[in-house]
Amino acid sequence: MQNAINIMIIGKTGAGKSSLCNYIFNETVFATGTGRPVTGWADNFASHSVEYDGYVLNVYDSVGIEANNLVEWKSKLDQFLDEKRPSSDKLPSEWLHAAIYVINASSSRIEEAELELIKSLKGSGIPVQVVFTNVDKCSDVTIEALKSTIKEAFRDKISLGNNDCDIQISEVCSVSIRKRSGTTNAHGKEETLQILLSSLDKELRRHIIKAFCDNLSTSTETLKKDILDQIKRSDLGLINLIKGFIKNGDNFDIEDLLFDIDKALEKSHALEYMSMLDAIESFTTNLDYKSSSDIKSSEIVSEIRIIFEMAMDNATDSMEKKFQEIEEKLQLGSKWDRLIAAGKVAIILADIKGFFIKTLKDNFDHVLKSIEASRIKHST
């Protein structure tokens, strides 16, 4: 199973980002240093792919945040997020799926600028996990104080019911250290990655549902327009109906003069949005692998798809019923009898295009309303 997850690693210079990456991703690919910048602007947000437990993790490293580069750093972050932020017009594989904010616990403090940056990331829709490094160098009291500082910064938003502002926190010691009291082994890797991967489904759900419903609505609107345009261009009228019945007899089908829905679909721009739907469904299935959610995004997407297909089936059945009603009136006895019957439905035939255009629009609008109802239902 190769399920790509895009993760950004950020934090202050000296926080231990590169050491953390080398440890938790089991690779020695990031340069490390001691309290000095090791990632330059040329490598800012460069990615490296590693495999972990059935996933491909695309890890984006970043320049360390410092007081003298904060303005430039934020500007480059905004540019990166504009390219990677979850949205309906990008494939889920192109989204940034999570950010890990690294804090050196041994520093015993979190600056206000860091808290604001974490809030900004959460506000942009990116799931954020805070990882404390160097936990072996500080006391449990210090770690709890740091956790309290972070939770306090988000307390107001959480109390207002904004669950997106809840922050996952894990602790990591990335190297084994030999002390007089004994050896402290590296630890925290599994916990960090399990928290990250198991929470992604829930964290990204709102974006996934929005992207799915947006593309479902757009594909429906596009198909609706393409079919209506085809009806408007069709040779449908009383004379052509009569010719059709004379030529084809009982095999004549009014739909032949209106449109071929399969051909309409082949020519429709709706296909590109339908491809996006398939990509979103595939992505939600990937998230199921580690998801800790009771109800998974793939189940919700499947439910929306079923509701949509039922609405489309109902629309199709309704259209076919309209066709059958007219054909039953026209298909009576001999060809001469059919001509007489055609005259009896002249009122309908006088504006047959308008009749079918209205019927199709009503049915498609019903489908679109069902999509919107699903969006509202799953938007919280």
N, C-alpha and C positions, 0 to 999 in steps of 0.2 A: 504494500500500500504506500503510494507516494503522494502525500497530501501536503502541499506547500503552505506554510504559515509564515507571514512576514512580521518580523519583530524588530523594533528600534530600541537601541540601548543608549541611554543618555544619563548625564550626571556631571557633577563638577570635576575639574581636573584633580586627580589624586583620589577619586572616590573608589577606584578599583574596577572600572568598567572592563578593561581588557583582560585582567586577571580573572574576573567573574566569567567572561565569555569563554576563555580558554578552559576554565574548570567545568562549567555546566554543560558546554557543548562538546567537551572531551576532545578538543582540538587545540593545537598550538599555532594559531593563525593571527592572533592579535598581539602587536608589540606591547610590552609592559614596561612600566617605569615606576619610580618612587616619588610621588608628589610633583611630577612634572608632566607637561603635555607630551603624549606619545602618538596622537592622531592629528595630522595636519589637515588644513582646509582642503588639500587636494584629495584626501581620502574621506572627507566628511560625507556621511551617509552612504559610503561604499558598502556593498553587501558581500557576505560570504555564506555559502550554503553548507549545512551540515545535516546529517540524518540522526533522528532520534525516535525510537519506538514507533516506526512506521510512518513518521512524518519527515518531510524535508523542511528544515527551518532556515529561512532566509534572514540572516542576522545583519542589521544595518548599524554599523558603528558610527560614532559621532565625535566631533571635537569636544574636548572637555570645556565645560562652562567656567568662565572666569569673569571677574569684575570688569576687566578691560575689553572683553569681547562679547559682552551680553547682548548689546544692541545688534551687532552683526550676526551673532548666533541665532537670535530670535527671528531675524529676517530670513536667514537660510532655512530655519525650521519651518517657517510659514510657507516658503516655496515648496519644500519637500512635502508638507502636509497637503498642499493644494493638489499635488500630483497623486498622492496616496490615500487621501481621506475617503472613507466609504461613501459611495454615491451610486445612484441608479444607472449612470451612463458608463460605468467601468465594470469590467469583469471582477468578481470577488477575489480572484487570484491576484489582481493588481492592487487591491486595497492594502493599507497598513492595518494589520490585525491586532497588534498589541504594542505597547511601549513598556519597557522596564526602566524605571528611574532608580539609579544606583546612589545610595547614600553611605558614606563611610561612618559607621556607627561609632568608631573610636574618636571621631571629632566631637561627639557629644552634643551636637547642635544641628538644627535645620534652619537655614536662612529663609526669611520671608519670601525672597525672590524665587526660591525653589518651590515653596508651597504654591505660589501664584502660577508657576509654570506647570505644576501637576494639575492644578485646577483648569488651566487653559487647555491642556491636553484632553482632560475628561470632558470639558465643554465642547471640544471639537468632535467628540464621538469616538475617540480612541480609547480602548480599554487600557488602563494603567495599573501596573503592579510595581510596588516599591520593594526594593531588595536592600537590606542592610548588609554591608560587607564588613570584614574585620571584627566580627562579633566576638571573636576569641580574646580581643584586646580591651573589652569593656564589660562592665557588670550587668547583671540582669536588670538592676534598677535603672541604669542608663538606657538600656534598650526599651524598657517599658515607658520611660519618660519620652523617648523619641516617638514611639507609637502613639502616645497620648497627644503629642503635639500635632501629629498628622490628623488623627481622628477629630481633634478639636477644631482644626481648620475647616473640616467638612461637616461639622455637627449641624450647623444651621440648615444647610441644604438637605441633609439626610432627614432632619426633623420635619421638613416640608414634604417628605415623601419622594424625594428625588433619589431613587436607589442607584442611579448611575454615578452618584458621587461617593458611593462606598468604595474604599480602597483596600485591595488585597496587599498584605505585607508578608514577606518571608525573610529569613535570616540565613546568611551564607558565610562559611569560613572556607575560602578557596584553596588553602594550602595546609598541609600537615605541619604542625609546629611542635618541636621537642622542648619541653620545659623541665625544670627541676621536679615539679609535681607530677610529671608524666607527659605523654604525647597527646596533643589535641589533633584529632584527625579532621581532614577536610570533610565538610558536611553541608547539607542544605540543597544540593543539586536536585535530587528527586522531588523534594517538596516544592521547590521553586517551579520546576517544569510541570509538575502535576497540577499545581494551582493555576498556572498560566493556561495550560491546554484544557483543563476541565471547566474553566469559567468562560472560555471564548464563546461557546454557543449562546449562553445567556447574555453575555456582554454585547455581542454583535447582532442579537436577534432583531432589534428594532430596525437596524439598517438593512438586514437581510429581507425582512418582510416588506419594508418600504421599496427596496429595489425590485423585489419580485412583483409586487402589485403595480408599481410604476410601469414596468415593462409589459406586464399583462394588459394593463389599460391601454398603453401605447400601441401594442400589437393589435388589440381589438379595434381601436379607433382607426388604425391604418387599414386594416382589412375591411372595415365598414366603408371607409372612403373609397377604397379600390373597387369594391363590389358595386357600390352606388354609382360610381363613375361608369362602370361597365354597363349597368342597366340603362343609364342615360344615353349611352352610345349605341345601345342595341336597336335592332329593327323590329320593334314591338308595336303593333297596331292592329286594327281590325283586318286590313287587307292581308297582312303577313300571317295573322292567325288563321284566316280562311285558307290561304295557300298551304299552310302547314298541315291543316287537317285534310285537305284534298290530296296532298302528296303522300302523307305518311299514315293517314287513317288512324287506327287505334294505337299505333306506335308513337303518335305525335305527343310531345311533352312540351308544355309551355316553358319550362325551365330552359329548354334548348335555345329559345329566343332571348332569354334573360341573361343567363350566365352559367358557366361551368365553374362551380366553387373550387374544385381542385386546381383548374387552370388559373383561376383568379388568385388562389393562394400561391401558386408557383411564381406568378408575376408580381406578387405583392411585396412591398417593403416590410411587411409584418414579419417576414422570416428572420430578419436580423435580430428583432426583439425576442422572437421565440428561441433563437439560439442562446440569447442571454438567459432566458428562463431555464434552459437545460443546464447551463453553467452554474446558476444559482442552486438548482436542485442538487447537482453533483457536489457542490461545496458544502451544503447543509448535511449531506450524507457523510462527508468526510469528518465534519465536526462531531457527529454521533459517536465516533470512535472513542473519544475520551470525555465526552460531555457528562457532567454531573447533574444536568437538568432533569427534572421529573418529566416534563414535556419538552421534547426536543424541537428545534427549528425545522428539521426535516418533516416532522409530523404536521406542523402548522402549514408549511408550504404545500404538503400533499393534500391537506384539507382544503386549502384555497384552490388548488388545481382541480380537485373533484367538484367543488361548488361551481367553479367556472365552466367546467365541461358539462355539468348538468344544466346550467343556464344556457349554454350554447346548444345542447341537445333539445332543450325545450323550445328555443328560438327556431331551430331547424324543423322540429315537428309542427310548430305553428305555421311556418311558411309552407310546408308540404300540404298541410290541411287546406290552406288558402288555394294552393294550386289545384288540389283535388276537387274542391268545391266548384271551381270554374270549369275544369275539364269534365266533370260529371254532367254539367249542364250542356256542354258542347258535344260530348260523345254520345249521341242518341241516334240509333238506327242507321239509315243509309247516309251517303255523303250529302244528298239533298236535304235530308232531315237535319244534318249537322249545320248546314248553312242557315236553315230556319232557326235552329237553336242559337246559333251565333248572333243572329239578329235580336233574339230575346234578351241577350246579355249586353246589348250595345251600350247601355248606360255605363256598365263597368268598363267595357273595352274602350270607351271614348277617352278615358284617361288611365289606361292600364299601367303606364309607367309610374304615374303619380301614386296609383294605388299600391304598387309593389314597393316603391321607394319609401312610402310612409310605413308600410308594414315592416320592412327591413329595419328602418331607423328605430321604430318602437322596440323591436326585439333586441337590437344591439344595445340600445340605451338601457334595457332591462339587465343585460349581461354586465354592462359597465357599473350599474348600481350594485350588483352583487359583489363585484370586485371591491368597490369602495366600502361596502359594509364589512367585508373581510379585513380591509386595511384598518378601519376604525376599531374593530373587535380586538385586533392583535397589536395595536399601536402602543399599548401601555406595558 
